[in-house]
Amino acid sequence: MNVAELLTHVQGLTAIAIGIIIGLGALGACLGIAIMGSKFLESAARQPELVPLLQGRMFLLAGLIDAAFIIGLAVALLFAFSNPLLSAIQAVAGH
C-alpha cells in the first residue's frame, strides 16, 4: 500500500469517525435533555413551590449536557480540519 492510498484510507475512516462522534453526541444530548425535562415537569407538578429552584438547576444541567456535546463537536472538527493522523503519516512518508 503506497502513501497516497494510506492517506485516502485514513481520510475515509476519519470521516466515518466524525459522523459517529457527532451523531452519538447529538443523540446523547437530546436524550439527556428530554429525560431531564420530563423529570422536571414531574417534580414541578408534584411540588409547584419548588419550580424556581428546580428551573435554575435544570438550565444549569442543560448547559452542561450541551457543553459535553460541543466538546465532542470540537474534537470532530479538529479531526476534520487538522487531522493529526494525516500529519503523522506525511511525516513518516517524508523521511
PyMOL CGO cylinders between C-alpha atoms (Angstrom):
from pymol import cmd
from pymol.cgo import CYLINDER

trace = [
    CYLINDER, 0.00, 0.00, 0.00, 1.54, 3.29, -1.04, 0.3, 1, 1, 1, 1, 1, 1,
    CYLINDER, 1.54, 3.29, -1.04, 1.31, 6.57, 0.87, 0.3, 1, 1, 1, 1, 1, 1,
    CYLINDER, 1.31, 6.57, 0.87, -1.49, 8.04, -1.28, 0.3, 1, 1, 1, 1, 1, 1,
    CYLINDER, -1.49, 8.04, -1.28, -3.71, 5.02, -0.68, 0.3, 1, 1, 1, 1, 1, 1,
    CYLINDER, -3.71, 5.02, -0.68, -2.92, 5.10, 3.03, 0.3, 1, 1, 1, 1, 1, 1,
    CYLINDER, -2.92, 5.10, 3.03, -3.82, 8.80, 3.23, 0.3, 1, 1, 1, 1, 1, 1,
    CYLINDER, -3.82, 8.80, 3.23, -7.08, 8.18, 1.39, 0.3, 1, 1, 1, 1, 1, 1,
    CYLINDER, -7.08, 8.18, 1.39, -7.92, 5.28, 3.69, 0.3, 1, 1, 1, 1, 1, 1,
    CYLINDER, -7.92, 5.28, 3.69, -7.25, 7.36, 6.81, 0.3, 1, 1, 1, 1, 1, 1,
    CYLINDER, -7.25, 7.36, 6.81, -9.35, 10.23, 5.44, 0.3, 1, 1, 1, 1, 1, 1,
    CYLINDER, -9.35, 10.23, 5.44, -12.27, 7.89, 4.78, 0.3, 1, 1, 1, 1, 1, 1,
    CYLINDER, -12.27, 7.89, 4.78, -12.11, 6.33, 8.23, 0.3, 1, 1, 1, 1, 1, 1,
    CYLINDER, -12.11, 6.33, 8.23, -11.78, 9.79, 9.77, 0.3, 1, 1, 1, 1, 1, 1,
    CYLINDER, -11.78, 9.79, 9.77, -14.98, 10.90, 8.00, 0.3, 1, 1, 1, 1, 1, 1,
    CYLINDER, -14.98, 10.90, 8.00, -16.81, 7.89, 9.41, 0.3, 1, 1, 1, 1, 1, 1,
    CYLINDER, -16.81, 7.89, 9.41, -15.44, 8.60, 12.90, 0.3, 1, 1, 1, 1, 1, 1,
    CYLINDER, -15.44, 8.60, 12.90, -16.54, 12.25, 12.66, 0.3, 1, 1, 1, 1, 1, 1,
    CYLINDER, -16.54, 12.25, 12.66, -20.06, 11.15, 11.77, 0.3, 1, 1, 1, 1, 1, 1,
    CYLINDER, -20.06, 11.15, 11.77, -20.16, 8.73, 14.70, 0.3, 1, 1, 1, 1, 1, 1,
    CYLINDER, -20.16, 8.73, 14.70, -18.82, 11.32, 17.16, 0.3, 1, 1, 1, 1, 1, 1,
    CYLINDER, -18.82, 11.32, 17.16, -21.33, 13.97, 16.12, 0.3, 1, 1, 1, 1, 1, 1,
    CYLINDER, -21.33, 13.97, 16.12, -24.26, 11.56, 15.73, 0.3, 1, 1, 1, 1, 1, 1,
    CYLINDER, -24.26, 11.56, 15.73, -23.86, 9.80, 19.06, 0.3, 1, 1, 1, 1, 1, 1,
    CYLINDER, -23.86, 9.80, 19.06, -23.11, 13.06, 20.83, 0.3, 1, 1, 1, 1, 1, 1,
    CYLINDER, -23.11, 13.06, 20.83, -26.26, 14.67, 19.48, 0.3, 1, 1, 1, 1, 1, 1,
    CYLINDER, -26.26, 14.67, 19.48, -28.32, 11.59, 20.31, 0.3, 1, 1, 1, 1, 1, 1,
    CYLINDER, -28.32, 11.59, 20.31, -26.99, 11.51, 23.87, 0.3, 1, 1, 1, 1, 1, 1,
    CYLINDER, -26.99, 11.51, 23.87, -27.56, 15.23, 24.39, 0.3, 1, 1, 1, 1, 1, 1,
    CYLINDER, -27.56, 15.23, 24.39, -31.12, 15.02, 23.06, 0.3, 1, 1, 1, 1, 1, 1,
    CYLINDER, -31.12, 15.02, 23.06, -31.97, 12.03, 25.23, 0.3, 1, 1, 1, 1, 1, 1,
    CYLINDER, -31.97, 12.03, 25.23, -30.36, 13.61, 28.29, 0.3, 1, 1, 1, 1, 1, 1,
    CYLINDER, -30.36, 13.61, 28.29, -32.27, 16.87, 27.91, 0.3, 1, 1, 1, 1, 1, 1,
    CYLINDER, -32.27, 16.87, 27.91, -35.52, 15.02, 27.17, 0.3, 1, 1, 1, 1, 1, 1,
    CYLINDER, -35.52, 15.02, 27.17, -35.25, 12.85, 30.28, 0.3, 1, 1, 1, 1, 1, 1,
    CYLINDER, -35.25, 12.85, 30.28, -34.25, 15.84, 32.41, 0.3, 1, 1, 1, 1, 1, 1,
    CYLINDER, -34.25, 15.84, 32.41, -37.17, 17.88, 31.06, 0.3, 1, 1, 1, 1, 1, 1,
    CYLINDER, -37.17, 17.88, 31.06, -39.66, 15.12, 31.78, 0.3, 1, 1, 1, 1, 1, 1,
    CYLINDER, -39.66, 15.12, 31.78, -38.35, 14.72, 35.33, 0.3, 1, 1, 1, 1, 1, 1,
    CYLINDER, -38.35, 14.72, 35.33, -38.56, 18.50, 35.79, 0.3, 1, 1, 1, 1, 1, 1,
    CYLINDER, -38.56, 18.50, 35.79, -42.19, 18.52, 34.72, 0.3, 1, 1, 1, 1, 1, 1,
    CYLINDER, -42.19, 18.52, 34.72, -42.98, 15.61, 37.05, 0.3, 1, 1, 1, 1, 1, 1,
    CYLINDER, -42.98, 15.61, 37.05, -41.35, 17.31, 40.01, 0.3, 1, 1, 1, 1, 1, 1,
    CYLINDER, -41.35, 17.31, 40.01, -42.96, 20.66, 39.17, 0.3, 1, 1, 1, 1, 1, 1,
    CYLINDER, -42.96, 20.66, 39.17, -46.38, 19.02, 39.10, 0.3, 1, 1, 1, 1, 1, 1,
    CYLINDER, -46.38, 19.02, 39.10, -45.68, 17.30, 42.40, 0.3, 1, 1, 1, 1, 1, 1,
    CYLINDER, -45.68, 17.30, 42.40, -44.28, 20.34, 44.26, 0.3, 1, 1, 1, 1, 1, 1,
    CYLINDER, -44.28, 20.34, 44.26, -45.09, 23.62, 42.46, 0.3, 1, 1, 1, 1, 1, 1,
    CYLINDER, -45.09, 23.62, 42.46, -43.44, 25.72, 45.17, 0.3, 1, 1, 1, 1, 1, 1,
    CYLINDER, -43.44, 25.72, 45.17, -40.00, 24.36, 44.16, 0.3, 1, 1, 1, 1, 1, 1,
    CYLINDER, -40.00, 24.36, 44.16, -40.29, 25.36, 40.50, 0.3, 1, 1, 1, 1, 1, 1,
    CYLINDER, -40.29, 25.36, 40.50, -37.89, 28.37, 40.67, 0.3, 1, 1, 1, 1, 1, 1,
    CYLINDER, -37.89, 28.37, 40.67, -35.17, 26.31, 42.37, 0.3, 1, 1, 1, 1, 1, 1,
    CYLINDER, -35.17, 26.31, 42.37, -35.64, 23.33, 40.06, 0.3, 1, 1, 1, 1, 1, 1,
    CYLINDER, -35.64, 23.33, 40.06, -35.78, 25.52, 36.96, 0.3, 1, 1, 1, 1, 1, 1,
    CYLINDER, -35.78, 25.52, 36.96, -32.42, 27.11, 37.70, 0.3, 1, 1, 1, 1, 1, 1,
    CYLINDER, -32.42, 27.11, 37.70, -30.82, 23.72, 38.25, 0.3, 1, 1, 1, 1, 1, 1,
    CYLINDER, -30.82, 23.72, 38.25, -32.45, 22.34, 35.12, 0.3, 1, 1, 1, 1, 1, 1,
    CYLINDER, -32.45, 22.34, 35.12, -30.98, 25.12, 32.96, 0.3, 1, 1, 1, 1, 1, 1,
    CYLINDER, -30.98, 25.12, 32.96, -27.57, 24.61, 34.55, 0.3, 1, 1, 1, 1, 1, 1,
    CYLINDER, -27.57, 24.61, 34.55, -27.66, 20.90, 33.74, 0.3, 1, 1, 1, 1, 1, 1,
    CYLINDER, -27.66, 20.90, 33.74, -28.92, 21.60, 30.22, 0.3, 1, 1, 1, 1, 1, 1,
    CYLINDER, -28.92, 21.60, 30.22, -25.89, 23.81, 29.69, 0.3, 1, 1, 1, 1, 1, 1,
    CYLINDER, -25.89, 23.81, 29.69, -23.56, 21.09, 30.97, 0.3, 1, 1, 1, 1, 1, 1,
    CYLINDER, -23.56, 21.09, 30.97, -25.18, 18.49, 28.73, 0.3, 1, 1, 1, 1, 1, 1,
    CYLINDER, -25.18, 18.49, 28.73, -24.82, 20.77, 25.73, 0.3, 1, 1, 1, 1, 1, 1,
    CYLINDER, -24.82, 20.77, 25.73, -21.24, 21.57, 26.71, 0.3, 1, 1, 1, 1, 1, 1,
    CYLINDER, -21.24, 21.57, 26.71, -20.35, 17.88, 26.53, 0.3, 1, 1, 1, 1, 1, 1,
    CYLINDER, -20.35, 17.88, 26.53, -21.80, 17.74, 23.01, 0.3, 1, 1, 1, 1, 1, 1,
    CYLINDER, -21.80, 17.74, 23.01, -19.92, 20.90, 21.99, 0.3, 1, 1, 1, 1, 1, 1,
    CYLINDER, -19.92, 20.90, 21.99, -16.64, 19.38, 23.24, 0.3, 1, 1, 1, 1, 1, 1,
    CYLINDER, -16.64, 19.38, 23.24, -17.32, 16.32, 21.08, 0.3, 1, 1, 1, 1, 1, 1,
    CYLINDER, -17.32, 16.32, 21.08, -18.07, 18.61, 18.16, 0.3, 1, 1, 1, 1, 1, 1,
    CYLINDER, -18.07, 18.61, 18.16, -14.77, 20.44, 18.69, 0.3, 1, 1, 1, 1, 1, 1,
    CYLINDER, -14.77, 20.44, 18.69, -12.87, 17.14, 18.66, 0.3, 1, 1, 1, 1, 1, 1,
    CYLINDER, -12.87, 17.14, 18.66, -14.66, 16.15, 15.45, 0.3, 1, 1, 1, 1, 1, 1,
    CYLINDER, -14.66, 16.15, 15.45, -13.77, 19.48, 13.85, 0.3, 1, 1, 1, 1, 1, 1,
    CYLINDER, -13.77, 19.48, 13.85, -10.16, 19.01, 14.94, 0.3, 1, 1, 1, 1, 1, 1,
    CYLINDER, -10.16, 19.01, 14.94, -10.06, 15.72, 13.06, 0.3, 1, 1, 1, 1, 1, 1,
    CYLINDER, -10.06, 15.72, 13.06, -11.86, 17.24, 10.09, 0.3, 1, 1, 1, 1, 1, 1,
    CYLINDER, -11.86, 17.24, 10.09, -9.59, 20.23, 9.53, 0.3, 1, 1, 1, 1, 1, 1,
    CYLINDER, -9.59, 20.23, 9.53, -6.21, 19.40, 11.06, 0.3, 1, 1, 1, 1, 1, 1,
    CYLINDER, -6.21, 19.40, 11.06, -6.07, 15.65, 11.34, 0.3, 1, 1, 1, 1, 1, 1,
    CYLINDER, -6.07, 15.65, 11.34, -3.04, 14.67, 13.45, 0.3, 1, 1, 1, 1, 1, 1,
    CYLINDER, -3.04, 14.67, 13.45, -3.14, 11.19, 11.94, 0.3, 1, 1, 1, 1, 1, 1,
    CYLINDER, -3.14, 11.19, 11.94, -2.60, 12.54, 8.43, 0.3, 1, 1, 1, 1, 1, 1,
    CYLINDER, -2.60, 12.54, 8.43, 0.28, 14.76, 9.51, 0.3, 1, 1, 1, 1, 1, 1,
    CYLINDER, 0.28, 14.76, 9.51, 1.95, 11.78, 11.22, 0.3, 1, 1, 1, 1, 1, 1,
    CYLINDER, 1.95, 11.78, 11.22, 1.66, 9.70, 8.05, 0.3, 1, 1, 1, 1, 1, 1,
    CYLINDER, 1.66, 9.70, 8.05, 3.01, 12.53, 5.94, 0.3, 1, 1, 1, 1, 1, 1,
    CYLINDER, 3.01, 12.53, 5.94, 5.93, 12.99, 8.33, 0.3, 1, 1, 1, 1, 1, 1,
    CYLINDER, 5.93, 12.99, 8.33, 6.82, 9.32, 8.14, 0.3, 1, 1, 1, 1, 1, 1,
    CYLINDER, 6.82, 9.32, 8.14, 6.46, 9.31, 4.35, 0.3, 1, 1, 1, 1, 1, 1,
    CYLINDER, 6.46, 9.31, 4.35, 8.72, 12.35, 4.06, 0.3, 1, 1, 1, 1, 1, 1,
    CYLINDER, 8.72, 12.35, 4.06, 11.62, 10.54, 5.70, 0.3, 1, 1, 1, 1, 1, 1,
]
cmd.load_cgo(trace, "trace")
